[in-house]
């Protein structure tokens, strides 16, 4: 074999090694995770442009170290402060698909709820990978945070955040383990009278604190209930959120024979902490636990 042929072979070998290295690097960047619907979400490389279709998802993305990568979000994505400056692509109920595509996302994080199926299907037709975010338990929050971090390649930033959330949860479980149950009504808003069933993560937060959701068996996640059904159930404690309430929990004061009214267990909490399945919900659960402990002390 001549020198020229040997040199050519060496060049081909070097080129082959470079190409193999590039292929291996690309394979190393590729990532697949399961979303909260149990569906595999695969990306060829970490997402650099992410759109959030739910306020809680926006909070998760920021906590996972990807705040700078969120290029679009829905209304009410107002935490942390930087989220308020993200361009809006619509609301929980209706998004602008053309605006989404103009932002050139490589990942969309959506929330599957009662009125979202049509919107998600429209977005799915664009071909952009979709991660469905809907943690069903408090433990699912740090899990979701870390899965989103894997999709963005921000695991190093997300790991200590997830560890702190798990430690906080473990502390709350230890502190309130074995507490006597408190039958509770959770009032999202009052015109109409909405609550959350056992299908919502709020029920898991109540369970953590030793609370029992009086409407946990209802099949709808956010059902409308009647005033009479609440009176008949006679909860020991009532929680109302500080948002979207006209009379709030005070509407129950006209029924002084109710256990919750008689024992002064009408509590108002920040709905942004408890109605959103984001990292702050664990702080909201801690507040709920403290209130239920008050209810136990009010027993006569």
N, C-alpha and C positions, 0 to 999 in steps of 0.2 A: 504494500500500500504506500502511495506517495505521500510526501509531506503535506501537499495541498489537501489531499483526501483526509489525512489525519486531522489537520487543522479544521477542516469543514465538519468532521464528526464531533470534534470538541465543541465547536460553536453550537451544533445541534443539541449536544448534551447539556450545555449551559442554558440554552434557550428552553429546553425541556424542563430543566430543574427550576428555572424562573417561573415557567407556566404552572408547574406542579405546586410551587410555593404559593402562587397567587390563588390557585384553586383551593388549596388547603386553608389559606387565610380567609377566603370567602366562606368556606364551609364552617370555619370556626366562628365566624360572625353570625351565621344563620341561627335562628332561635325559634323554638316552638313551645308554646305554653297552652294549658287548658284555661278557657275563660269560665265564668261562673255558671254558664249554661252547659258546661262539660264539652264544649267544642274546641278542637285544636285551632290555635291561631298561629300561623307561621309567617315569619319575615326572613328575607334573604340577608338582611343586615339590620342593625338597631334603628329604630324609628327616630327620625330627626324632626319631623313635622307631624304633630299629633292634634287631633280635634276631639274635644270633649262634648258629648251630648247630654251631660247631666252635671249639676253642681257638685254632687258628691264625688263624681269621677274627676272633676277638676281638682278637688282637694287631694284626692289620692295621687294624682299625677304630680302635683307639686311636692307632696310629702315623699314621693318616690325619687325625688331629685330631678324631675323632668319639667319643671315649671317653664324654663326657657324654651322648651320644645313645643309648648302648647300654642298653636297659631290661631285657634278658633274655639269658641265655647258658647254655650247657650246662656240665656238670661238667668239671672240669680247666681251665676258663678262669681261670687263676691268674696271668697276667702281662698288664700290669703289676699292681702291688699293688692298685690301685683295682678291677681286674677281679674280685677275690675278693669284693667287696661287691655285685656285681650279682645280682639274683634269678635262681634257676636254673629252667630250663624243661625239664630232662631231661638226657639224655646223648647221645653220638654215635649210639647205637643206638636210643634211644626218647625221643621228646619228648612233652610233654603239650600237645596242641593247644588244649584249653580254657584252659590257663594262658597260652599264647601269645596267644590272642584277647583275653583279659582285659587284657593289657598294651597293646592297641591299637597294634600296630606299623604303620608305613607302609613298612617294608622288612625283609626277612629275608635273611640271608646264610647259605647252607648249603654243606655239603661233600658232593660226590657220591662215595661210596665203596661198597664191596661190599654192605653191609647197609643202605644209606640210602635206596634207591629208594622203598620203601613209605612211610617217614616223610616224605620230600619230597613225594610225591604227596598224602598227607593234608594237609600244610601248603599245597600248591598250591591245593587245593579251597577254601581260605578266601578266595582272591582277592587276598591280599597279594602284591605283587611279590617275586620271589625272585631273588637273585643267587647263582649257583653259583660258589664259590671253590675252585679247585684248580690253583694254579700248577704247571706242569710243568718249568719251568727256573728257575734263580736270577734271571735277568733278568725273569721273570714276576712276581717279588715286588714290586719297585717299580712295575711296570706295574699290577698289581692294586691296590696301595695308592692310586695316583692315580685309577683308575676308581672306587673306592669313595668317594674324596674328592669326585669330581664328583657322585656320587649324594647326598652329604650337604651339598654346597656349602662344603666345607672345603679347597678347592684351595690357598689361600694357606698354610695350615698344613702341608699334605702335600708341597708342592713341594720345600722344602729337605730334608725327610727322604728323599724319593725320590732326590734328587740325590746325597745323601751315600751312600746304598746303592749307587747306580750307580758312584760314584767308588771305593768300597771294592772292588766287584767288578772294576772295570777294573784296579785295583792288583794284586789277587790273580791275575788272568789274566796280567798282564805278568810278575809275579814267578815264576810256576810254568809259564810257557809252555815247551814243549820238554823238560820233565823226562821221564826214562825211566819207562815204565809200571810200576806196582806192582799185581800181581793181588791183589784184596782180597775178603774175606768180611765182609759187614756183618750182624751178629747183633742182631736187635731184642730177642729174649729166647730162653730156651733150653728151656723146658718148656711146649709143644713148641718145637722149634728153628725159629724164624721168621727170615726175611730179607726184603729188599726187592728187587724186580726192576728192570729198566730202565724200567718204567713209573712208578717213583717218583722224585721230585725228588732224593732222596739220590744216585742214580746220576749226575745232572748235577753235584752237588757233588764227587763222586769224580773225575769227568772233568775238572773244573776244576783239580784237584790232580795230575792225571796218574795217577789210580787207575783200575783196571779192575774192575768188579763181576763176579765169577765167575758170578753167576746173572742177568746182565742180560737173557738171552734168554727167561727163563721168562714165560709169558703172564699169570700172576696177579700182581697188584701186591705183595701180601704173602704169599708162598707159605711153606708148611711144607716144609722140606728134611730129608734124612736126614743123620745124622752121617757115614755112609759116603760120601755124595756130596761133603761138604766135604773129607774126608780124601783122596778121589780127586783132587779139584781142586787140593789142596795150595797154598792161597793163601800169598802172601809176607807179607801182613798181615791181621790180624783186628781188627775194631772191634766192641765190645760197648757197649750203652747202659747208663747207670748206673741205669736203672729197669727193673722187671719182669724182672730176671735173678736166678736163684737161685745158680748157680755162676759166672755171668758168663763172661768169656773164660778164666778159670782152668781151666775144664773141659777145655781143650785141652792143658794141661800134661802130661796122662797120655800124650800122643802126641809124644814128644821128637824124632821124626824129621821131623815137619812143619816146613816151612820157616819159617812164622810163629813157631813155638815155638823152633826152633833159633836163630833170629836175634833173639829177644826182641822180636817185633813184635806183642804182644798189647796192644791199646790200649782204654781205657775212655773214653767220651765222654758228654756230657750229652745224653740223648735228647730233652729239651725243645728243644734248639738245633737238632737235625738231623732229628727226625721230624716237626716242625711246619713247614709252609711259610709261616712268618711272617718279619718283618724280622730276628729274631735268628738265622735260619738262616745268614745270611752270616757272622756271627761263628763259628757252628759249622763252616762250611766252612773258615774260616781255621785253626781248631784241627786239623781233619782234614788240611789241607795240611801243617801243621807235623809232624804224626805221620808222614805218608807220607815227608816229607823225612828224618825219623829212620830210617825203614825203609831208605831208600836208603843211608844211612851205615852201616847194619848189615850190608851185603852182604859176604859172605866169598869 
